[in-house]
């Protein structure tokens, strides 16, 4: 079984530019025309994310967790691609400014997309293996 979040966007072209140009997602399927409203499928490795500018597909302001390895190098890579963070990016007082170790054992940084949705990049969550047939 797979669960795929649908992230709502207002402007598909702007959303795709951000997700593919900054955050390492790849557009793998979707509407041929990018005129709103439209729908696209993004991939990051084997994981999928739906982007939709259709009314009723998701809510603005949601949070999506993205589990990663090498969180700190990923953050530096995103900053090098133009990811803007508030305040001083070298002083991670807030998770939106840079990677931070959480008291519950993960290391995280948060990124807001152009529509106010938050992607929570997280390292340190260990998931159980998925057995065949699930």
C-alpha positions as CSV (number, residue, x, y, z in Angstrom):
1,X,0.0,0.0,0.0
2,X,1.2,3.5,-0.7
3,X,-0.1,6.8,0.7
4,X,0.6,9.8,-1.4
5,X,0.0,13.3,-0.2
6,X,-1.7,15.8,-2.4
7,X,-0.2,19.3,-2.0
8,X,-2.4,22.2,-3.2
9,X,-0.9,25.0,-5.2
10,X,-2.2,28.2,-6.8
11,X,0.2,28.4,-9.7
12,X,1.5,25.1,-11.1
13,X,4.4,26.6,-13.0
14,X,5.7,28.3,-9.9
15,X,5.2,25.2,-7.8
16,X,6.9,22.9,-10.3
17,X,9.9,25.3,-10.6
18,X,10.3,25.3,-6.8
19,X,9.8,21.5,-6.2
20,X,12.0,20.5,-9.2
21,X,14.5,23.3,-9.3
22,X,15.3,23.6,-5.6
23,X,14.0,20.5,-3.8
24,X,15.2,17.6,-6.0
25,X,11.7,16.4,-7.0
26,X,11.2,15.1,-10.6
27,X,8.0,15.6,-12.6
28,X,7.1,12.1,-13.7
29,X,3.5,12.5,-14.9
30,X,0.6,14.9,-15.1
31,X,-1.3,17.2,-17.3
32,X,0.4,18.2,-20.6
33,X,-0.7,21.8,-20.3
34,X,0.4,23.6,-17.1
35,X,-2.4,26.1,-17.2
36,X,-4.3,26.1,-13.9
37,X,-6.1,24.2,-12.7
38,X,-4.0,21.1,-13.4
39,X,-2.4,18.1,-11.7
40,X,1.1,16.7,-11.7
41,X,2.9,13.8,-10.2
42,X,6.4,14.3,-8.7
43,X,8.9,11.8,-7.5
44,X,11.8,11.9,-5.1
45,X,13.5,8.6,-5.3
46,X,10.8,6.0,-5.0
47,X,8.4,8.3,-3.2
48,X,5.6,10.2,-4.9
49,X,3.9,13.6,-4.3
50,X,0.9,15.0,-6.1
51,X,0.7,18.7,-6.9
52,X,-2.8,20.0,-7.7
53,X,-4.2,23.4,-8.4
54,X,-7.7,22.0,-8.6
55,X,-10.2,23.5,-6.1
56,X,-10.9,20.9,-3.4
57,X,-7.6,19.0,-3.7
58,X,-6.0,19.5,-0.4
59,X,-5.7,22.6,1.8
60,X,-3.2,25.4,1.7
61,X,-0.9,25.4,4.7
62,X,-0.5,21.7,5.2
63,X,2.7,20.0,6.4
64,X,4.3,17.0,4.7
65,X,7.2,15.0,6.2
66,X,10.0,14.1,3.8
67,X,12.4,11.4,5.3
68,X,16.0,11.8,4.2
69,X,19.5,10.8,4.9
70,X,22.4,13.4,5.0
71,X,20.1,16.2,6.1
72,X,22.8,18.8,6.6
73,X,24.3,18.3,3.1
74,X,20.9,18.4,1.6
75,X,20.2,21.7,3.3
76,X,23.4,23.2,2.0
77,X,22.6,22.0,-1.5
78,X,19.1,23.6,-1.3
79,X,20.6,26.9,-0.1
80,X,23.0,26.8,-3.0
81,X,20.1,26.5,-5.4
82,X,18.5,29.6,-4.0
83,X,16.4,28.3,-1.0
84,X,15.7,31.4,1.0
85,X,15.5,31.1,4.8
86,X,14.5,33.8,7.3
87,X,17.1,35.3,9.6
88,X,20.6,34.0,9.6
89,X,20.8,30.6,7.9
90,X,24.0,29.8,9.8
91,X,22.3,30.2,13.2
92,X,19.6,27.5,13.3
93,X,17.5,28.9,16.1
94,X,14.4,27.8,14.2
95,X,13.8,24.8,12.0
96,X,12.9,27.2,9.1
97,X,16.4,28.7,9.4
98,X,18.5,25.6,9.3
99,X,18.8,22.0,10.5
100,X,18.2,21.5,14.2
101,X,18.4,18.5,16.5
102,X,15.0,17.9,18.1
103,X,14.5,16.6,21.6
104,X,12.6,13.6,20.3
105,X,15.8,12.4,18.5
106,X,15.4,13.6,14.9
107,X,17.2,16.3,13.0
108,X,15.0,18.5,10.9
109,X,14.6,21.6,8.8
110,X,11.4,23.0,7.3
111,X,10.8,24.6,4.0
112,X,7.7,26.6,3.0
113,X,6.7,26.3,-0.7
114,X,5.4,29.2,-2.7
115,X,1.8,28.5,-1.4
116,X,2.6,28.3,2.3
117,X,2.7,24.5,2.6
118,X,5.5,23.2,4.8
119,X,7.9,20.3,3.9
120,X,9.5,18.9,7.0
121,X,12.8,17.3,6.0
122,X,13.6,14.8,8.7
123,X,16.5,12.5,9.4
124,X,16.5,9.9,12.1
125,X,13.1,8.2,11.9
126,X,13.6,4.5,11.5
127,X,10.7,2.8,9.7
128,X,10.0,-0.9,9.9
129,X,10.6,-2.9,6.8
130,X,7.5,-3.3,4.5
131,X,6.6,-6.9,3.8
132,X,5.4,-8.0,0.4
133,X,1.7,-7.7,-0.2
134,X,1.2,-4.6,1.9
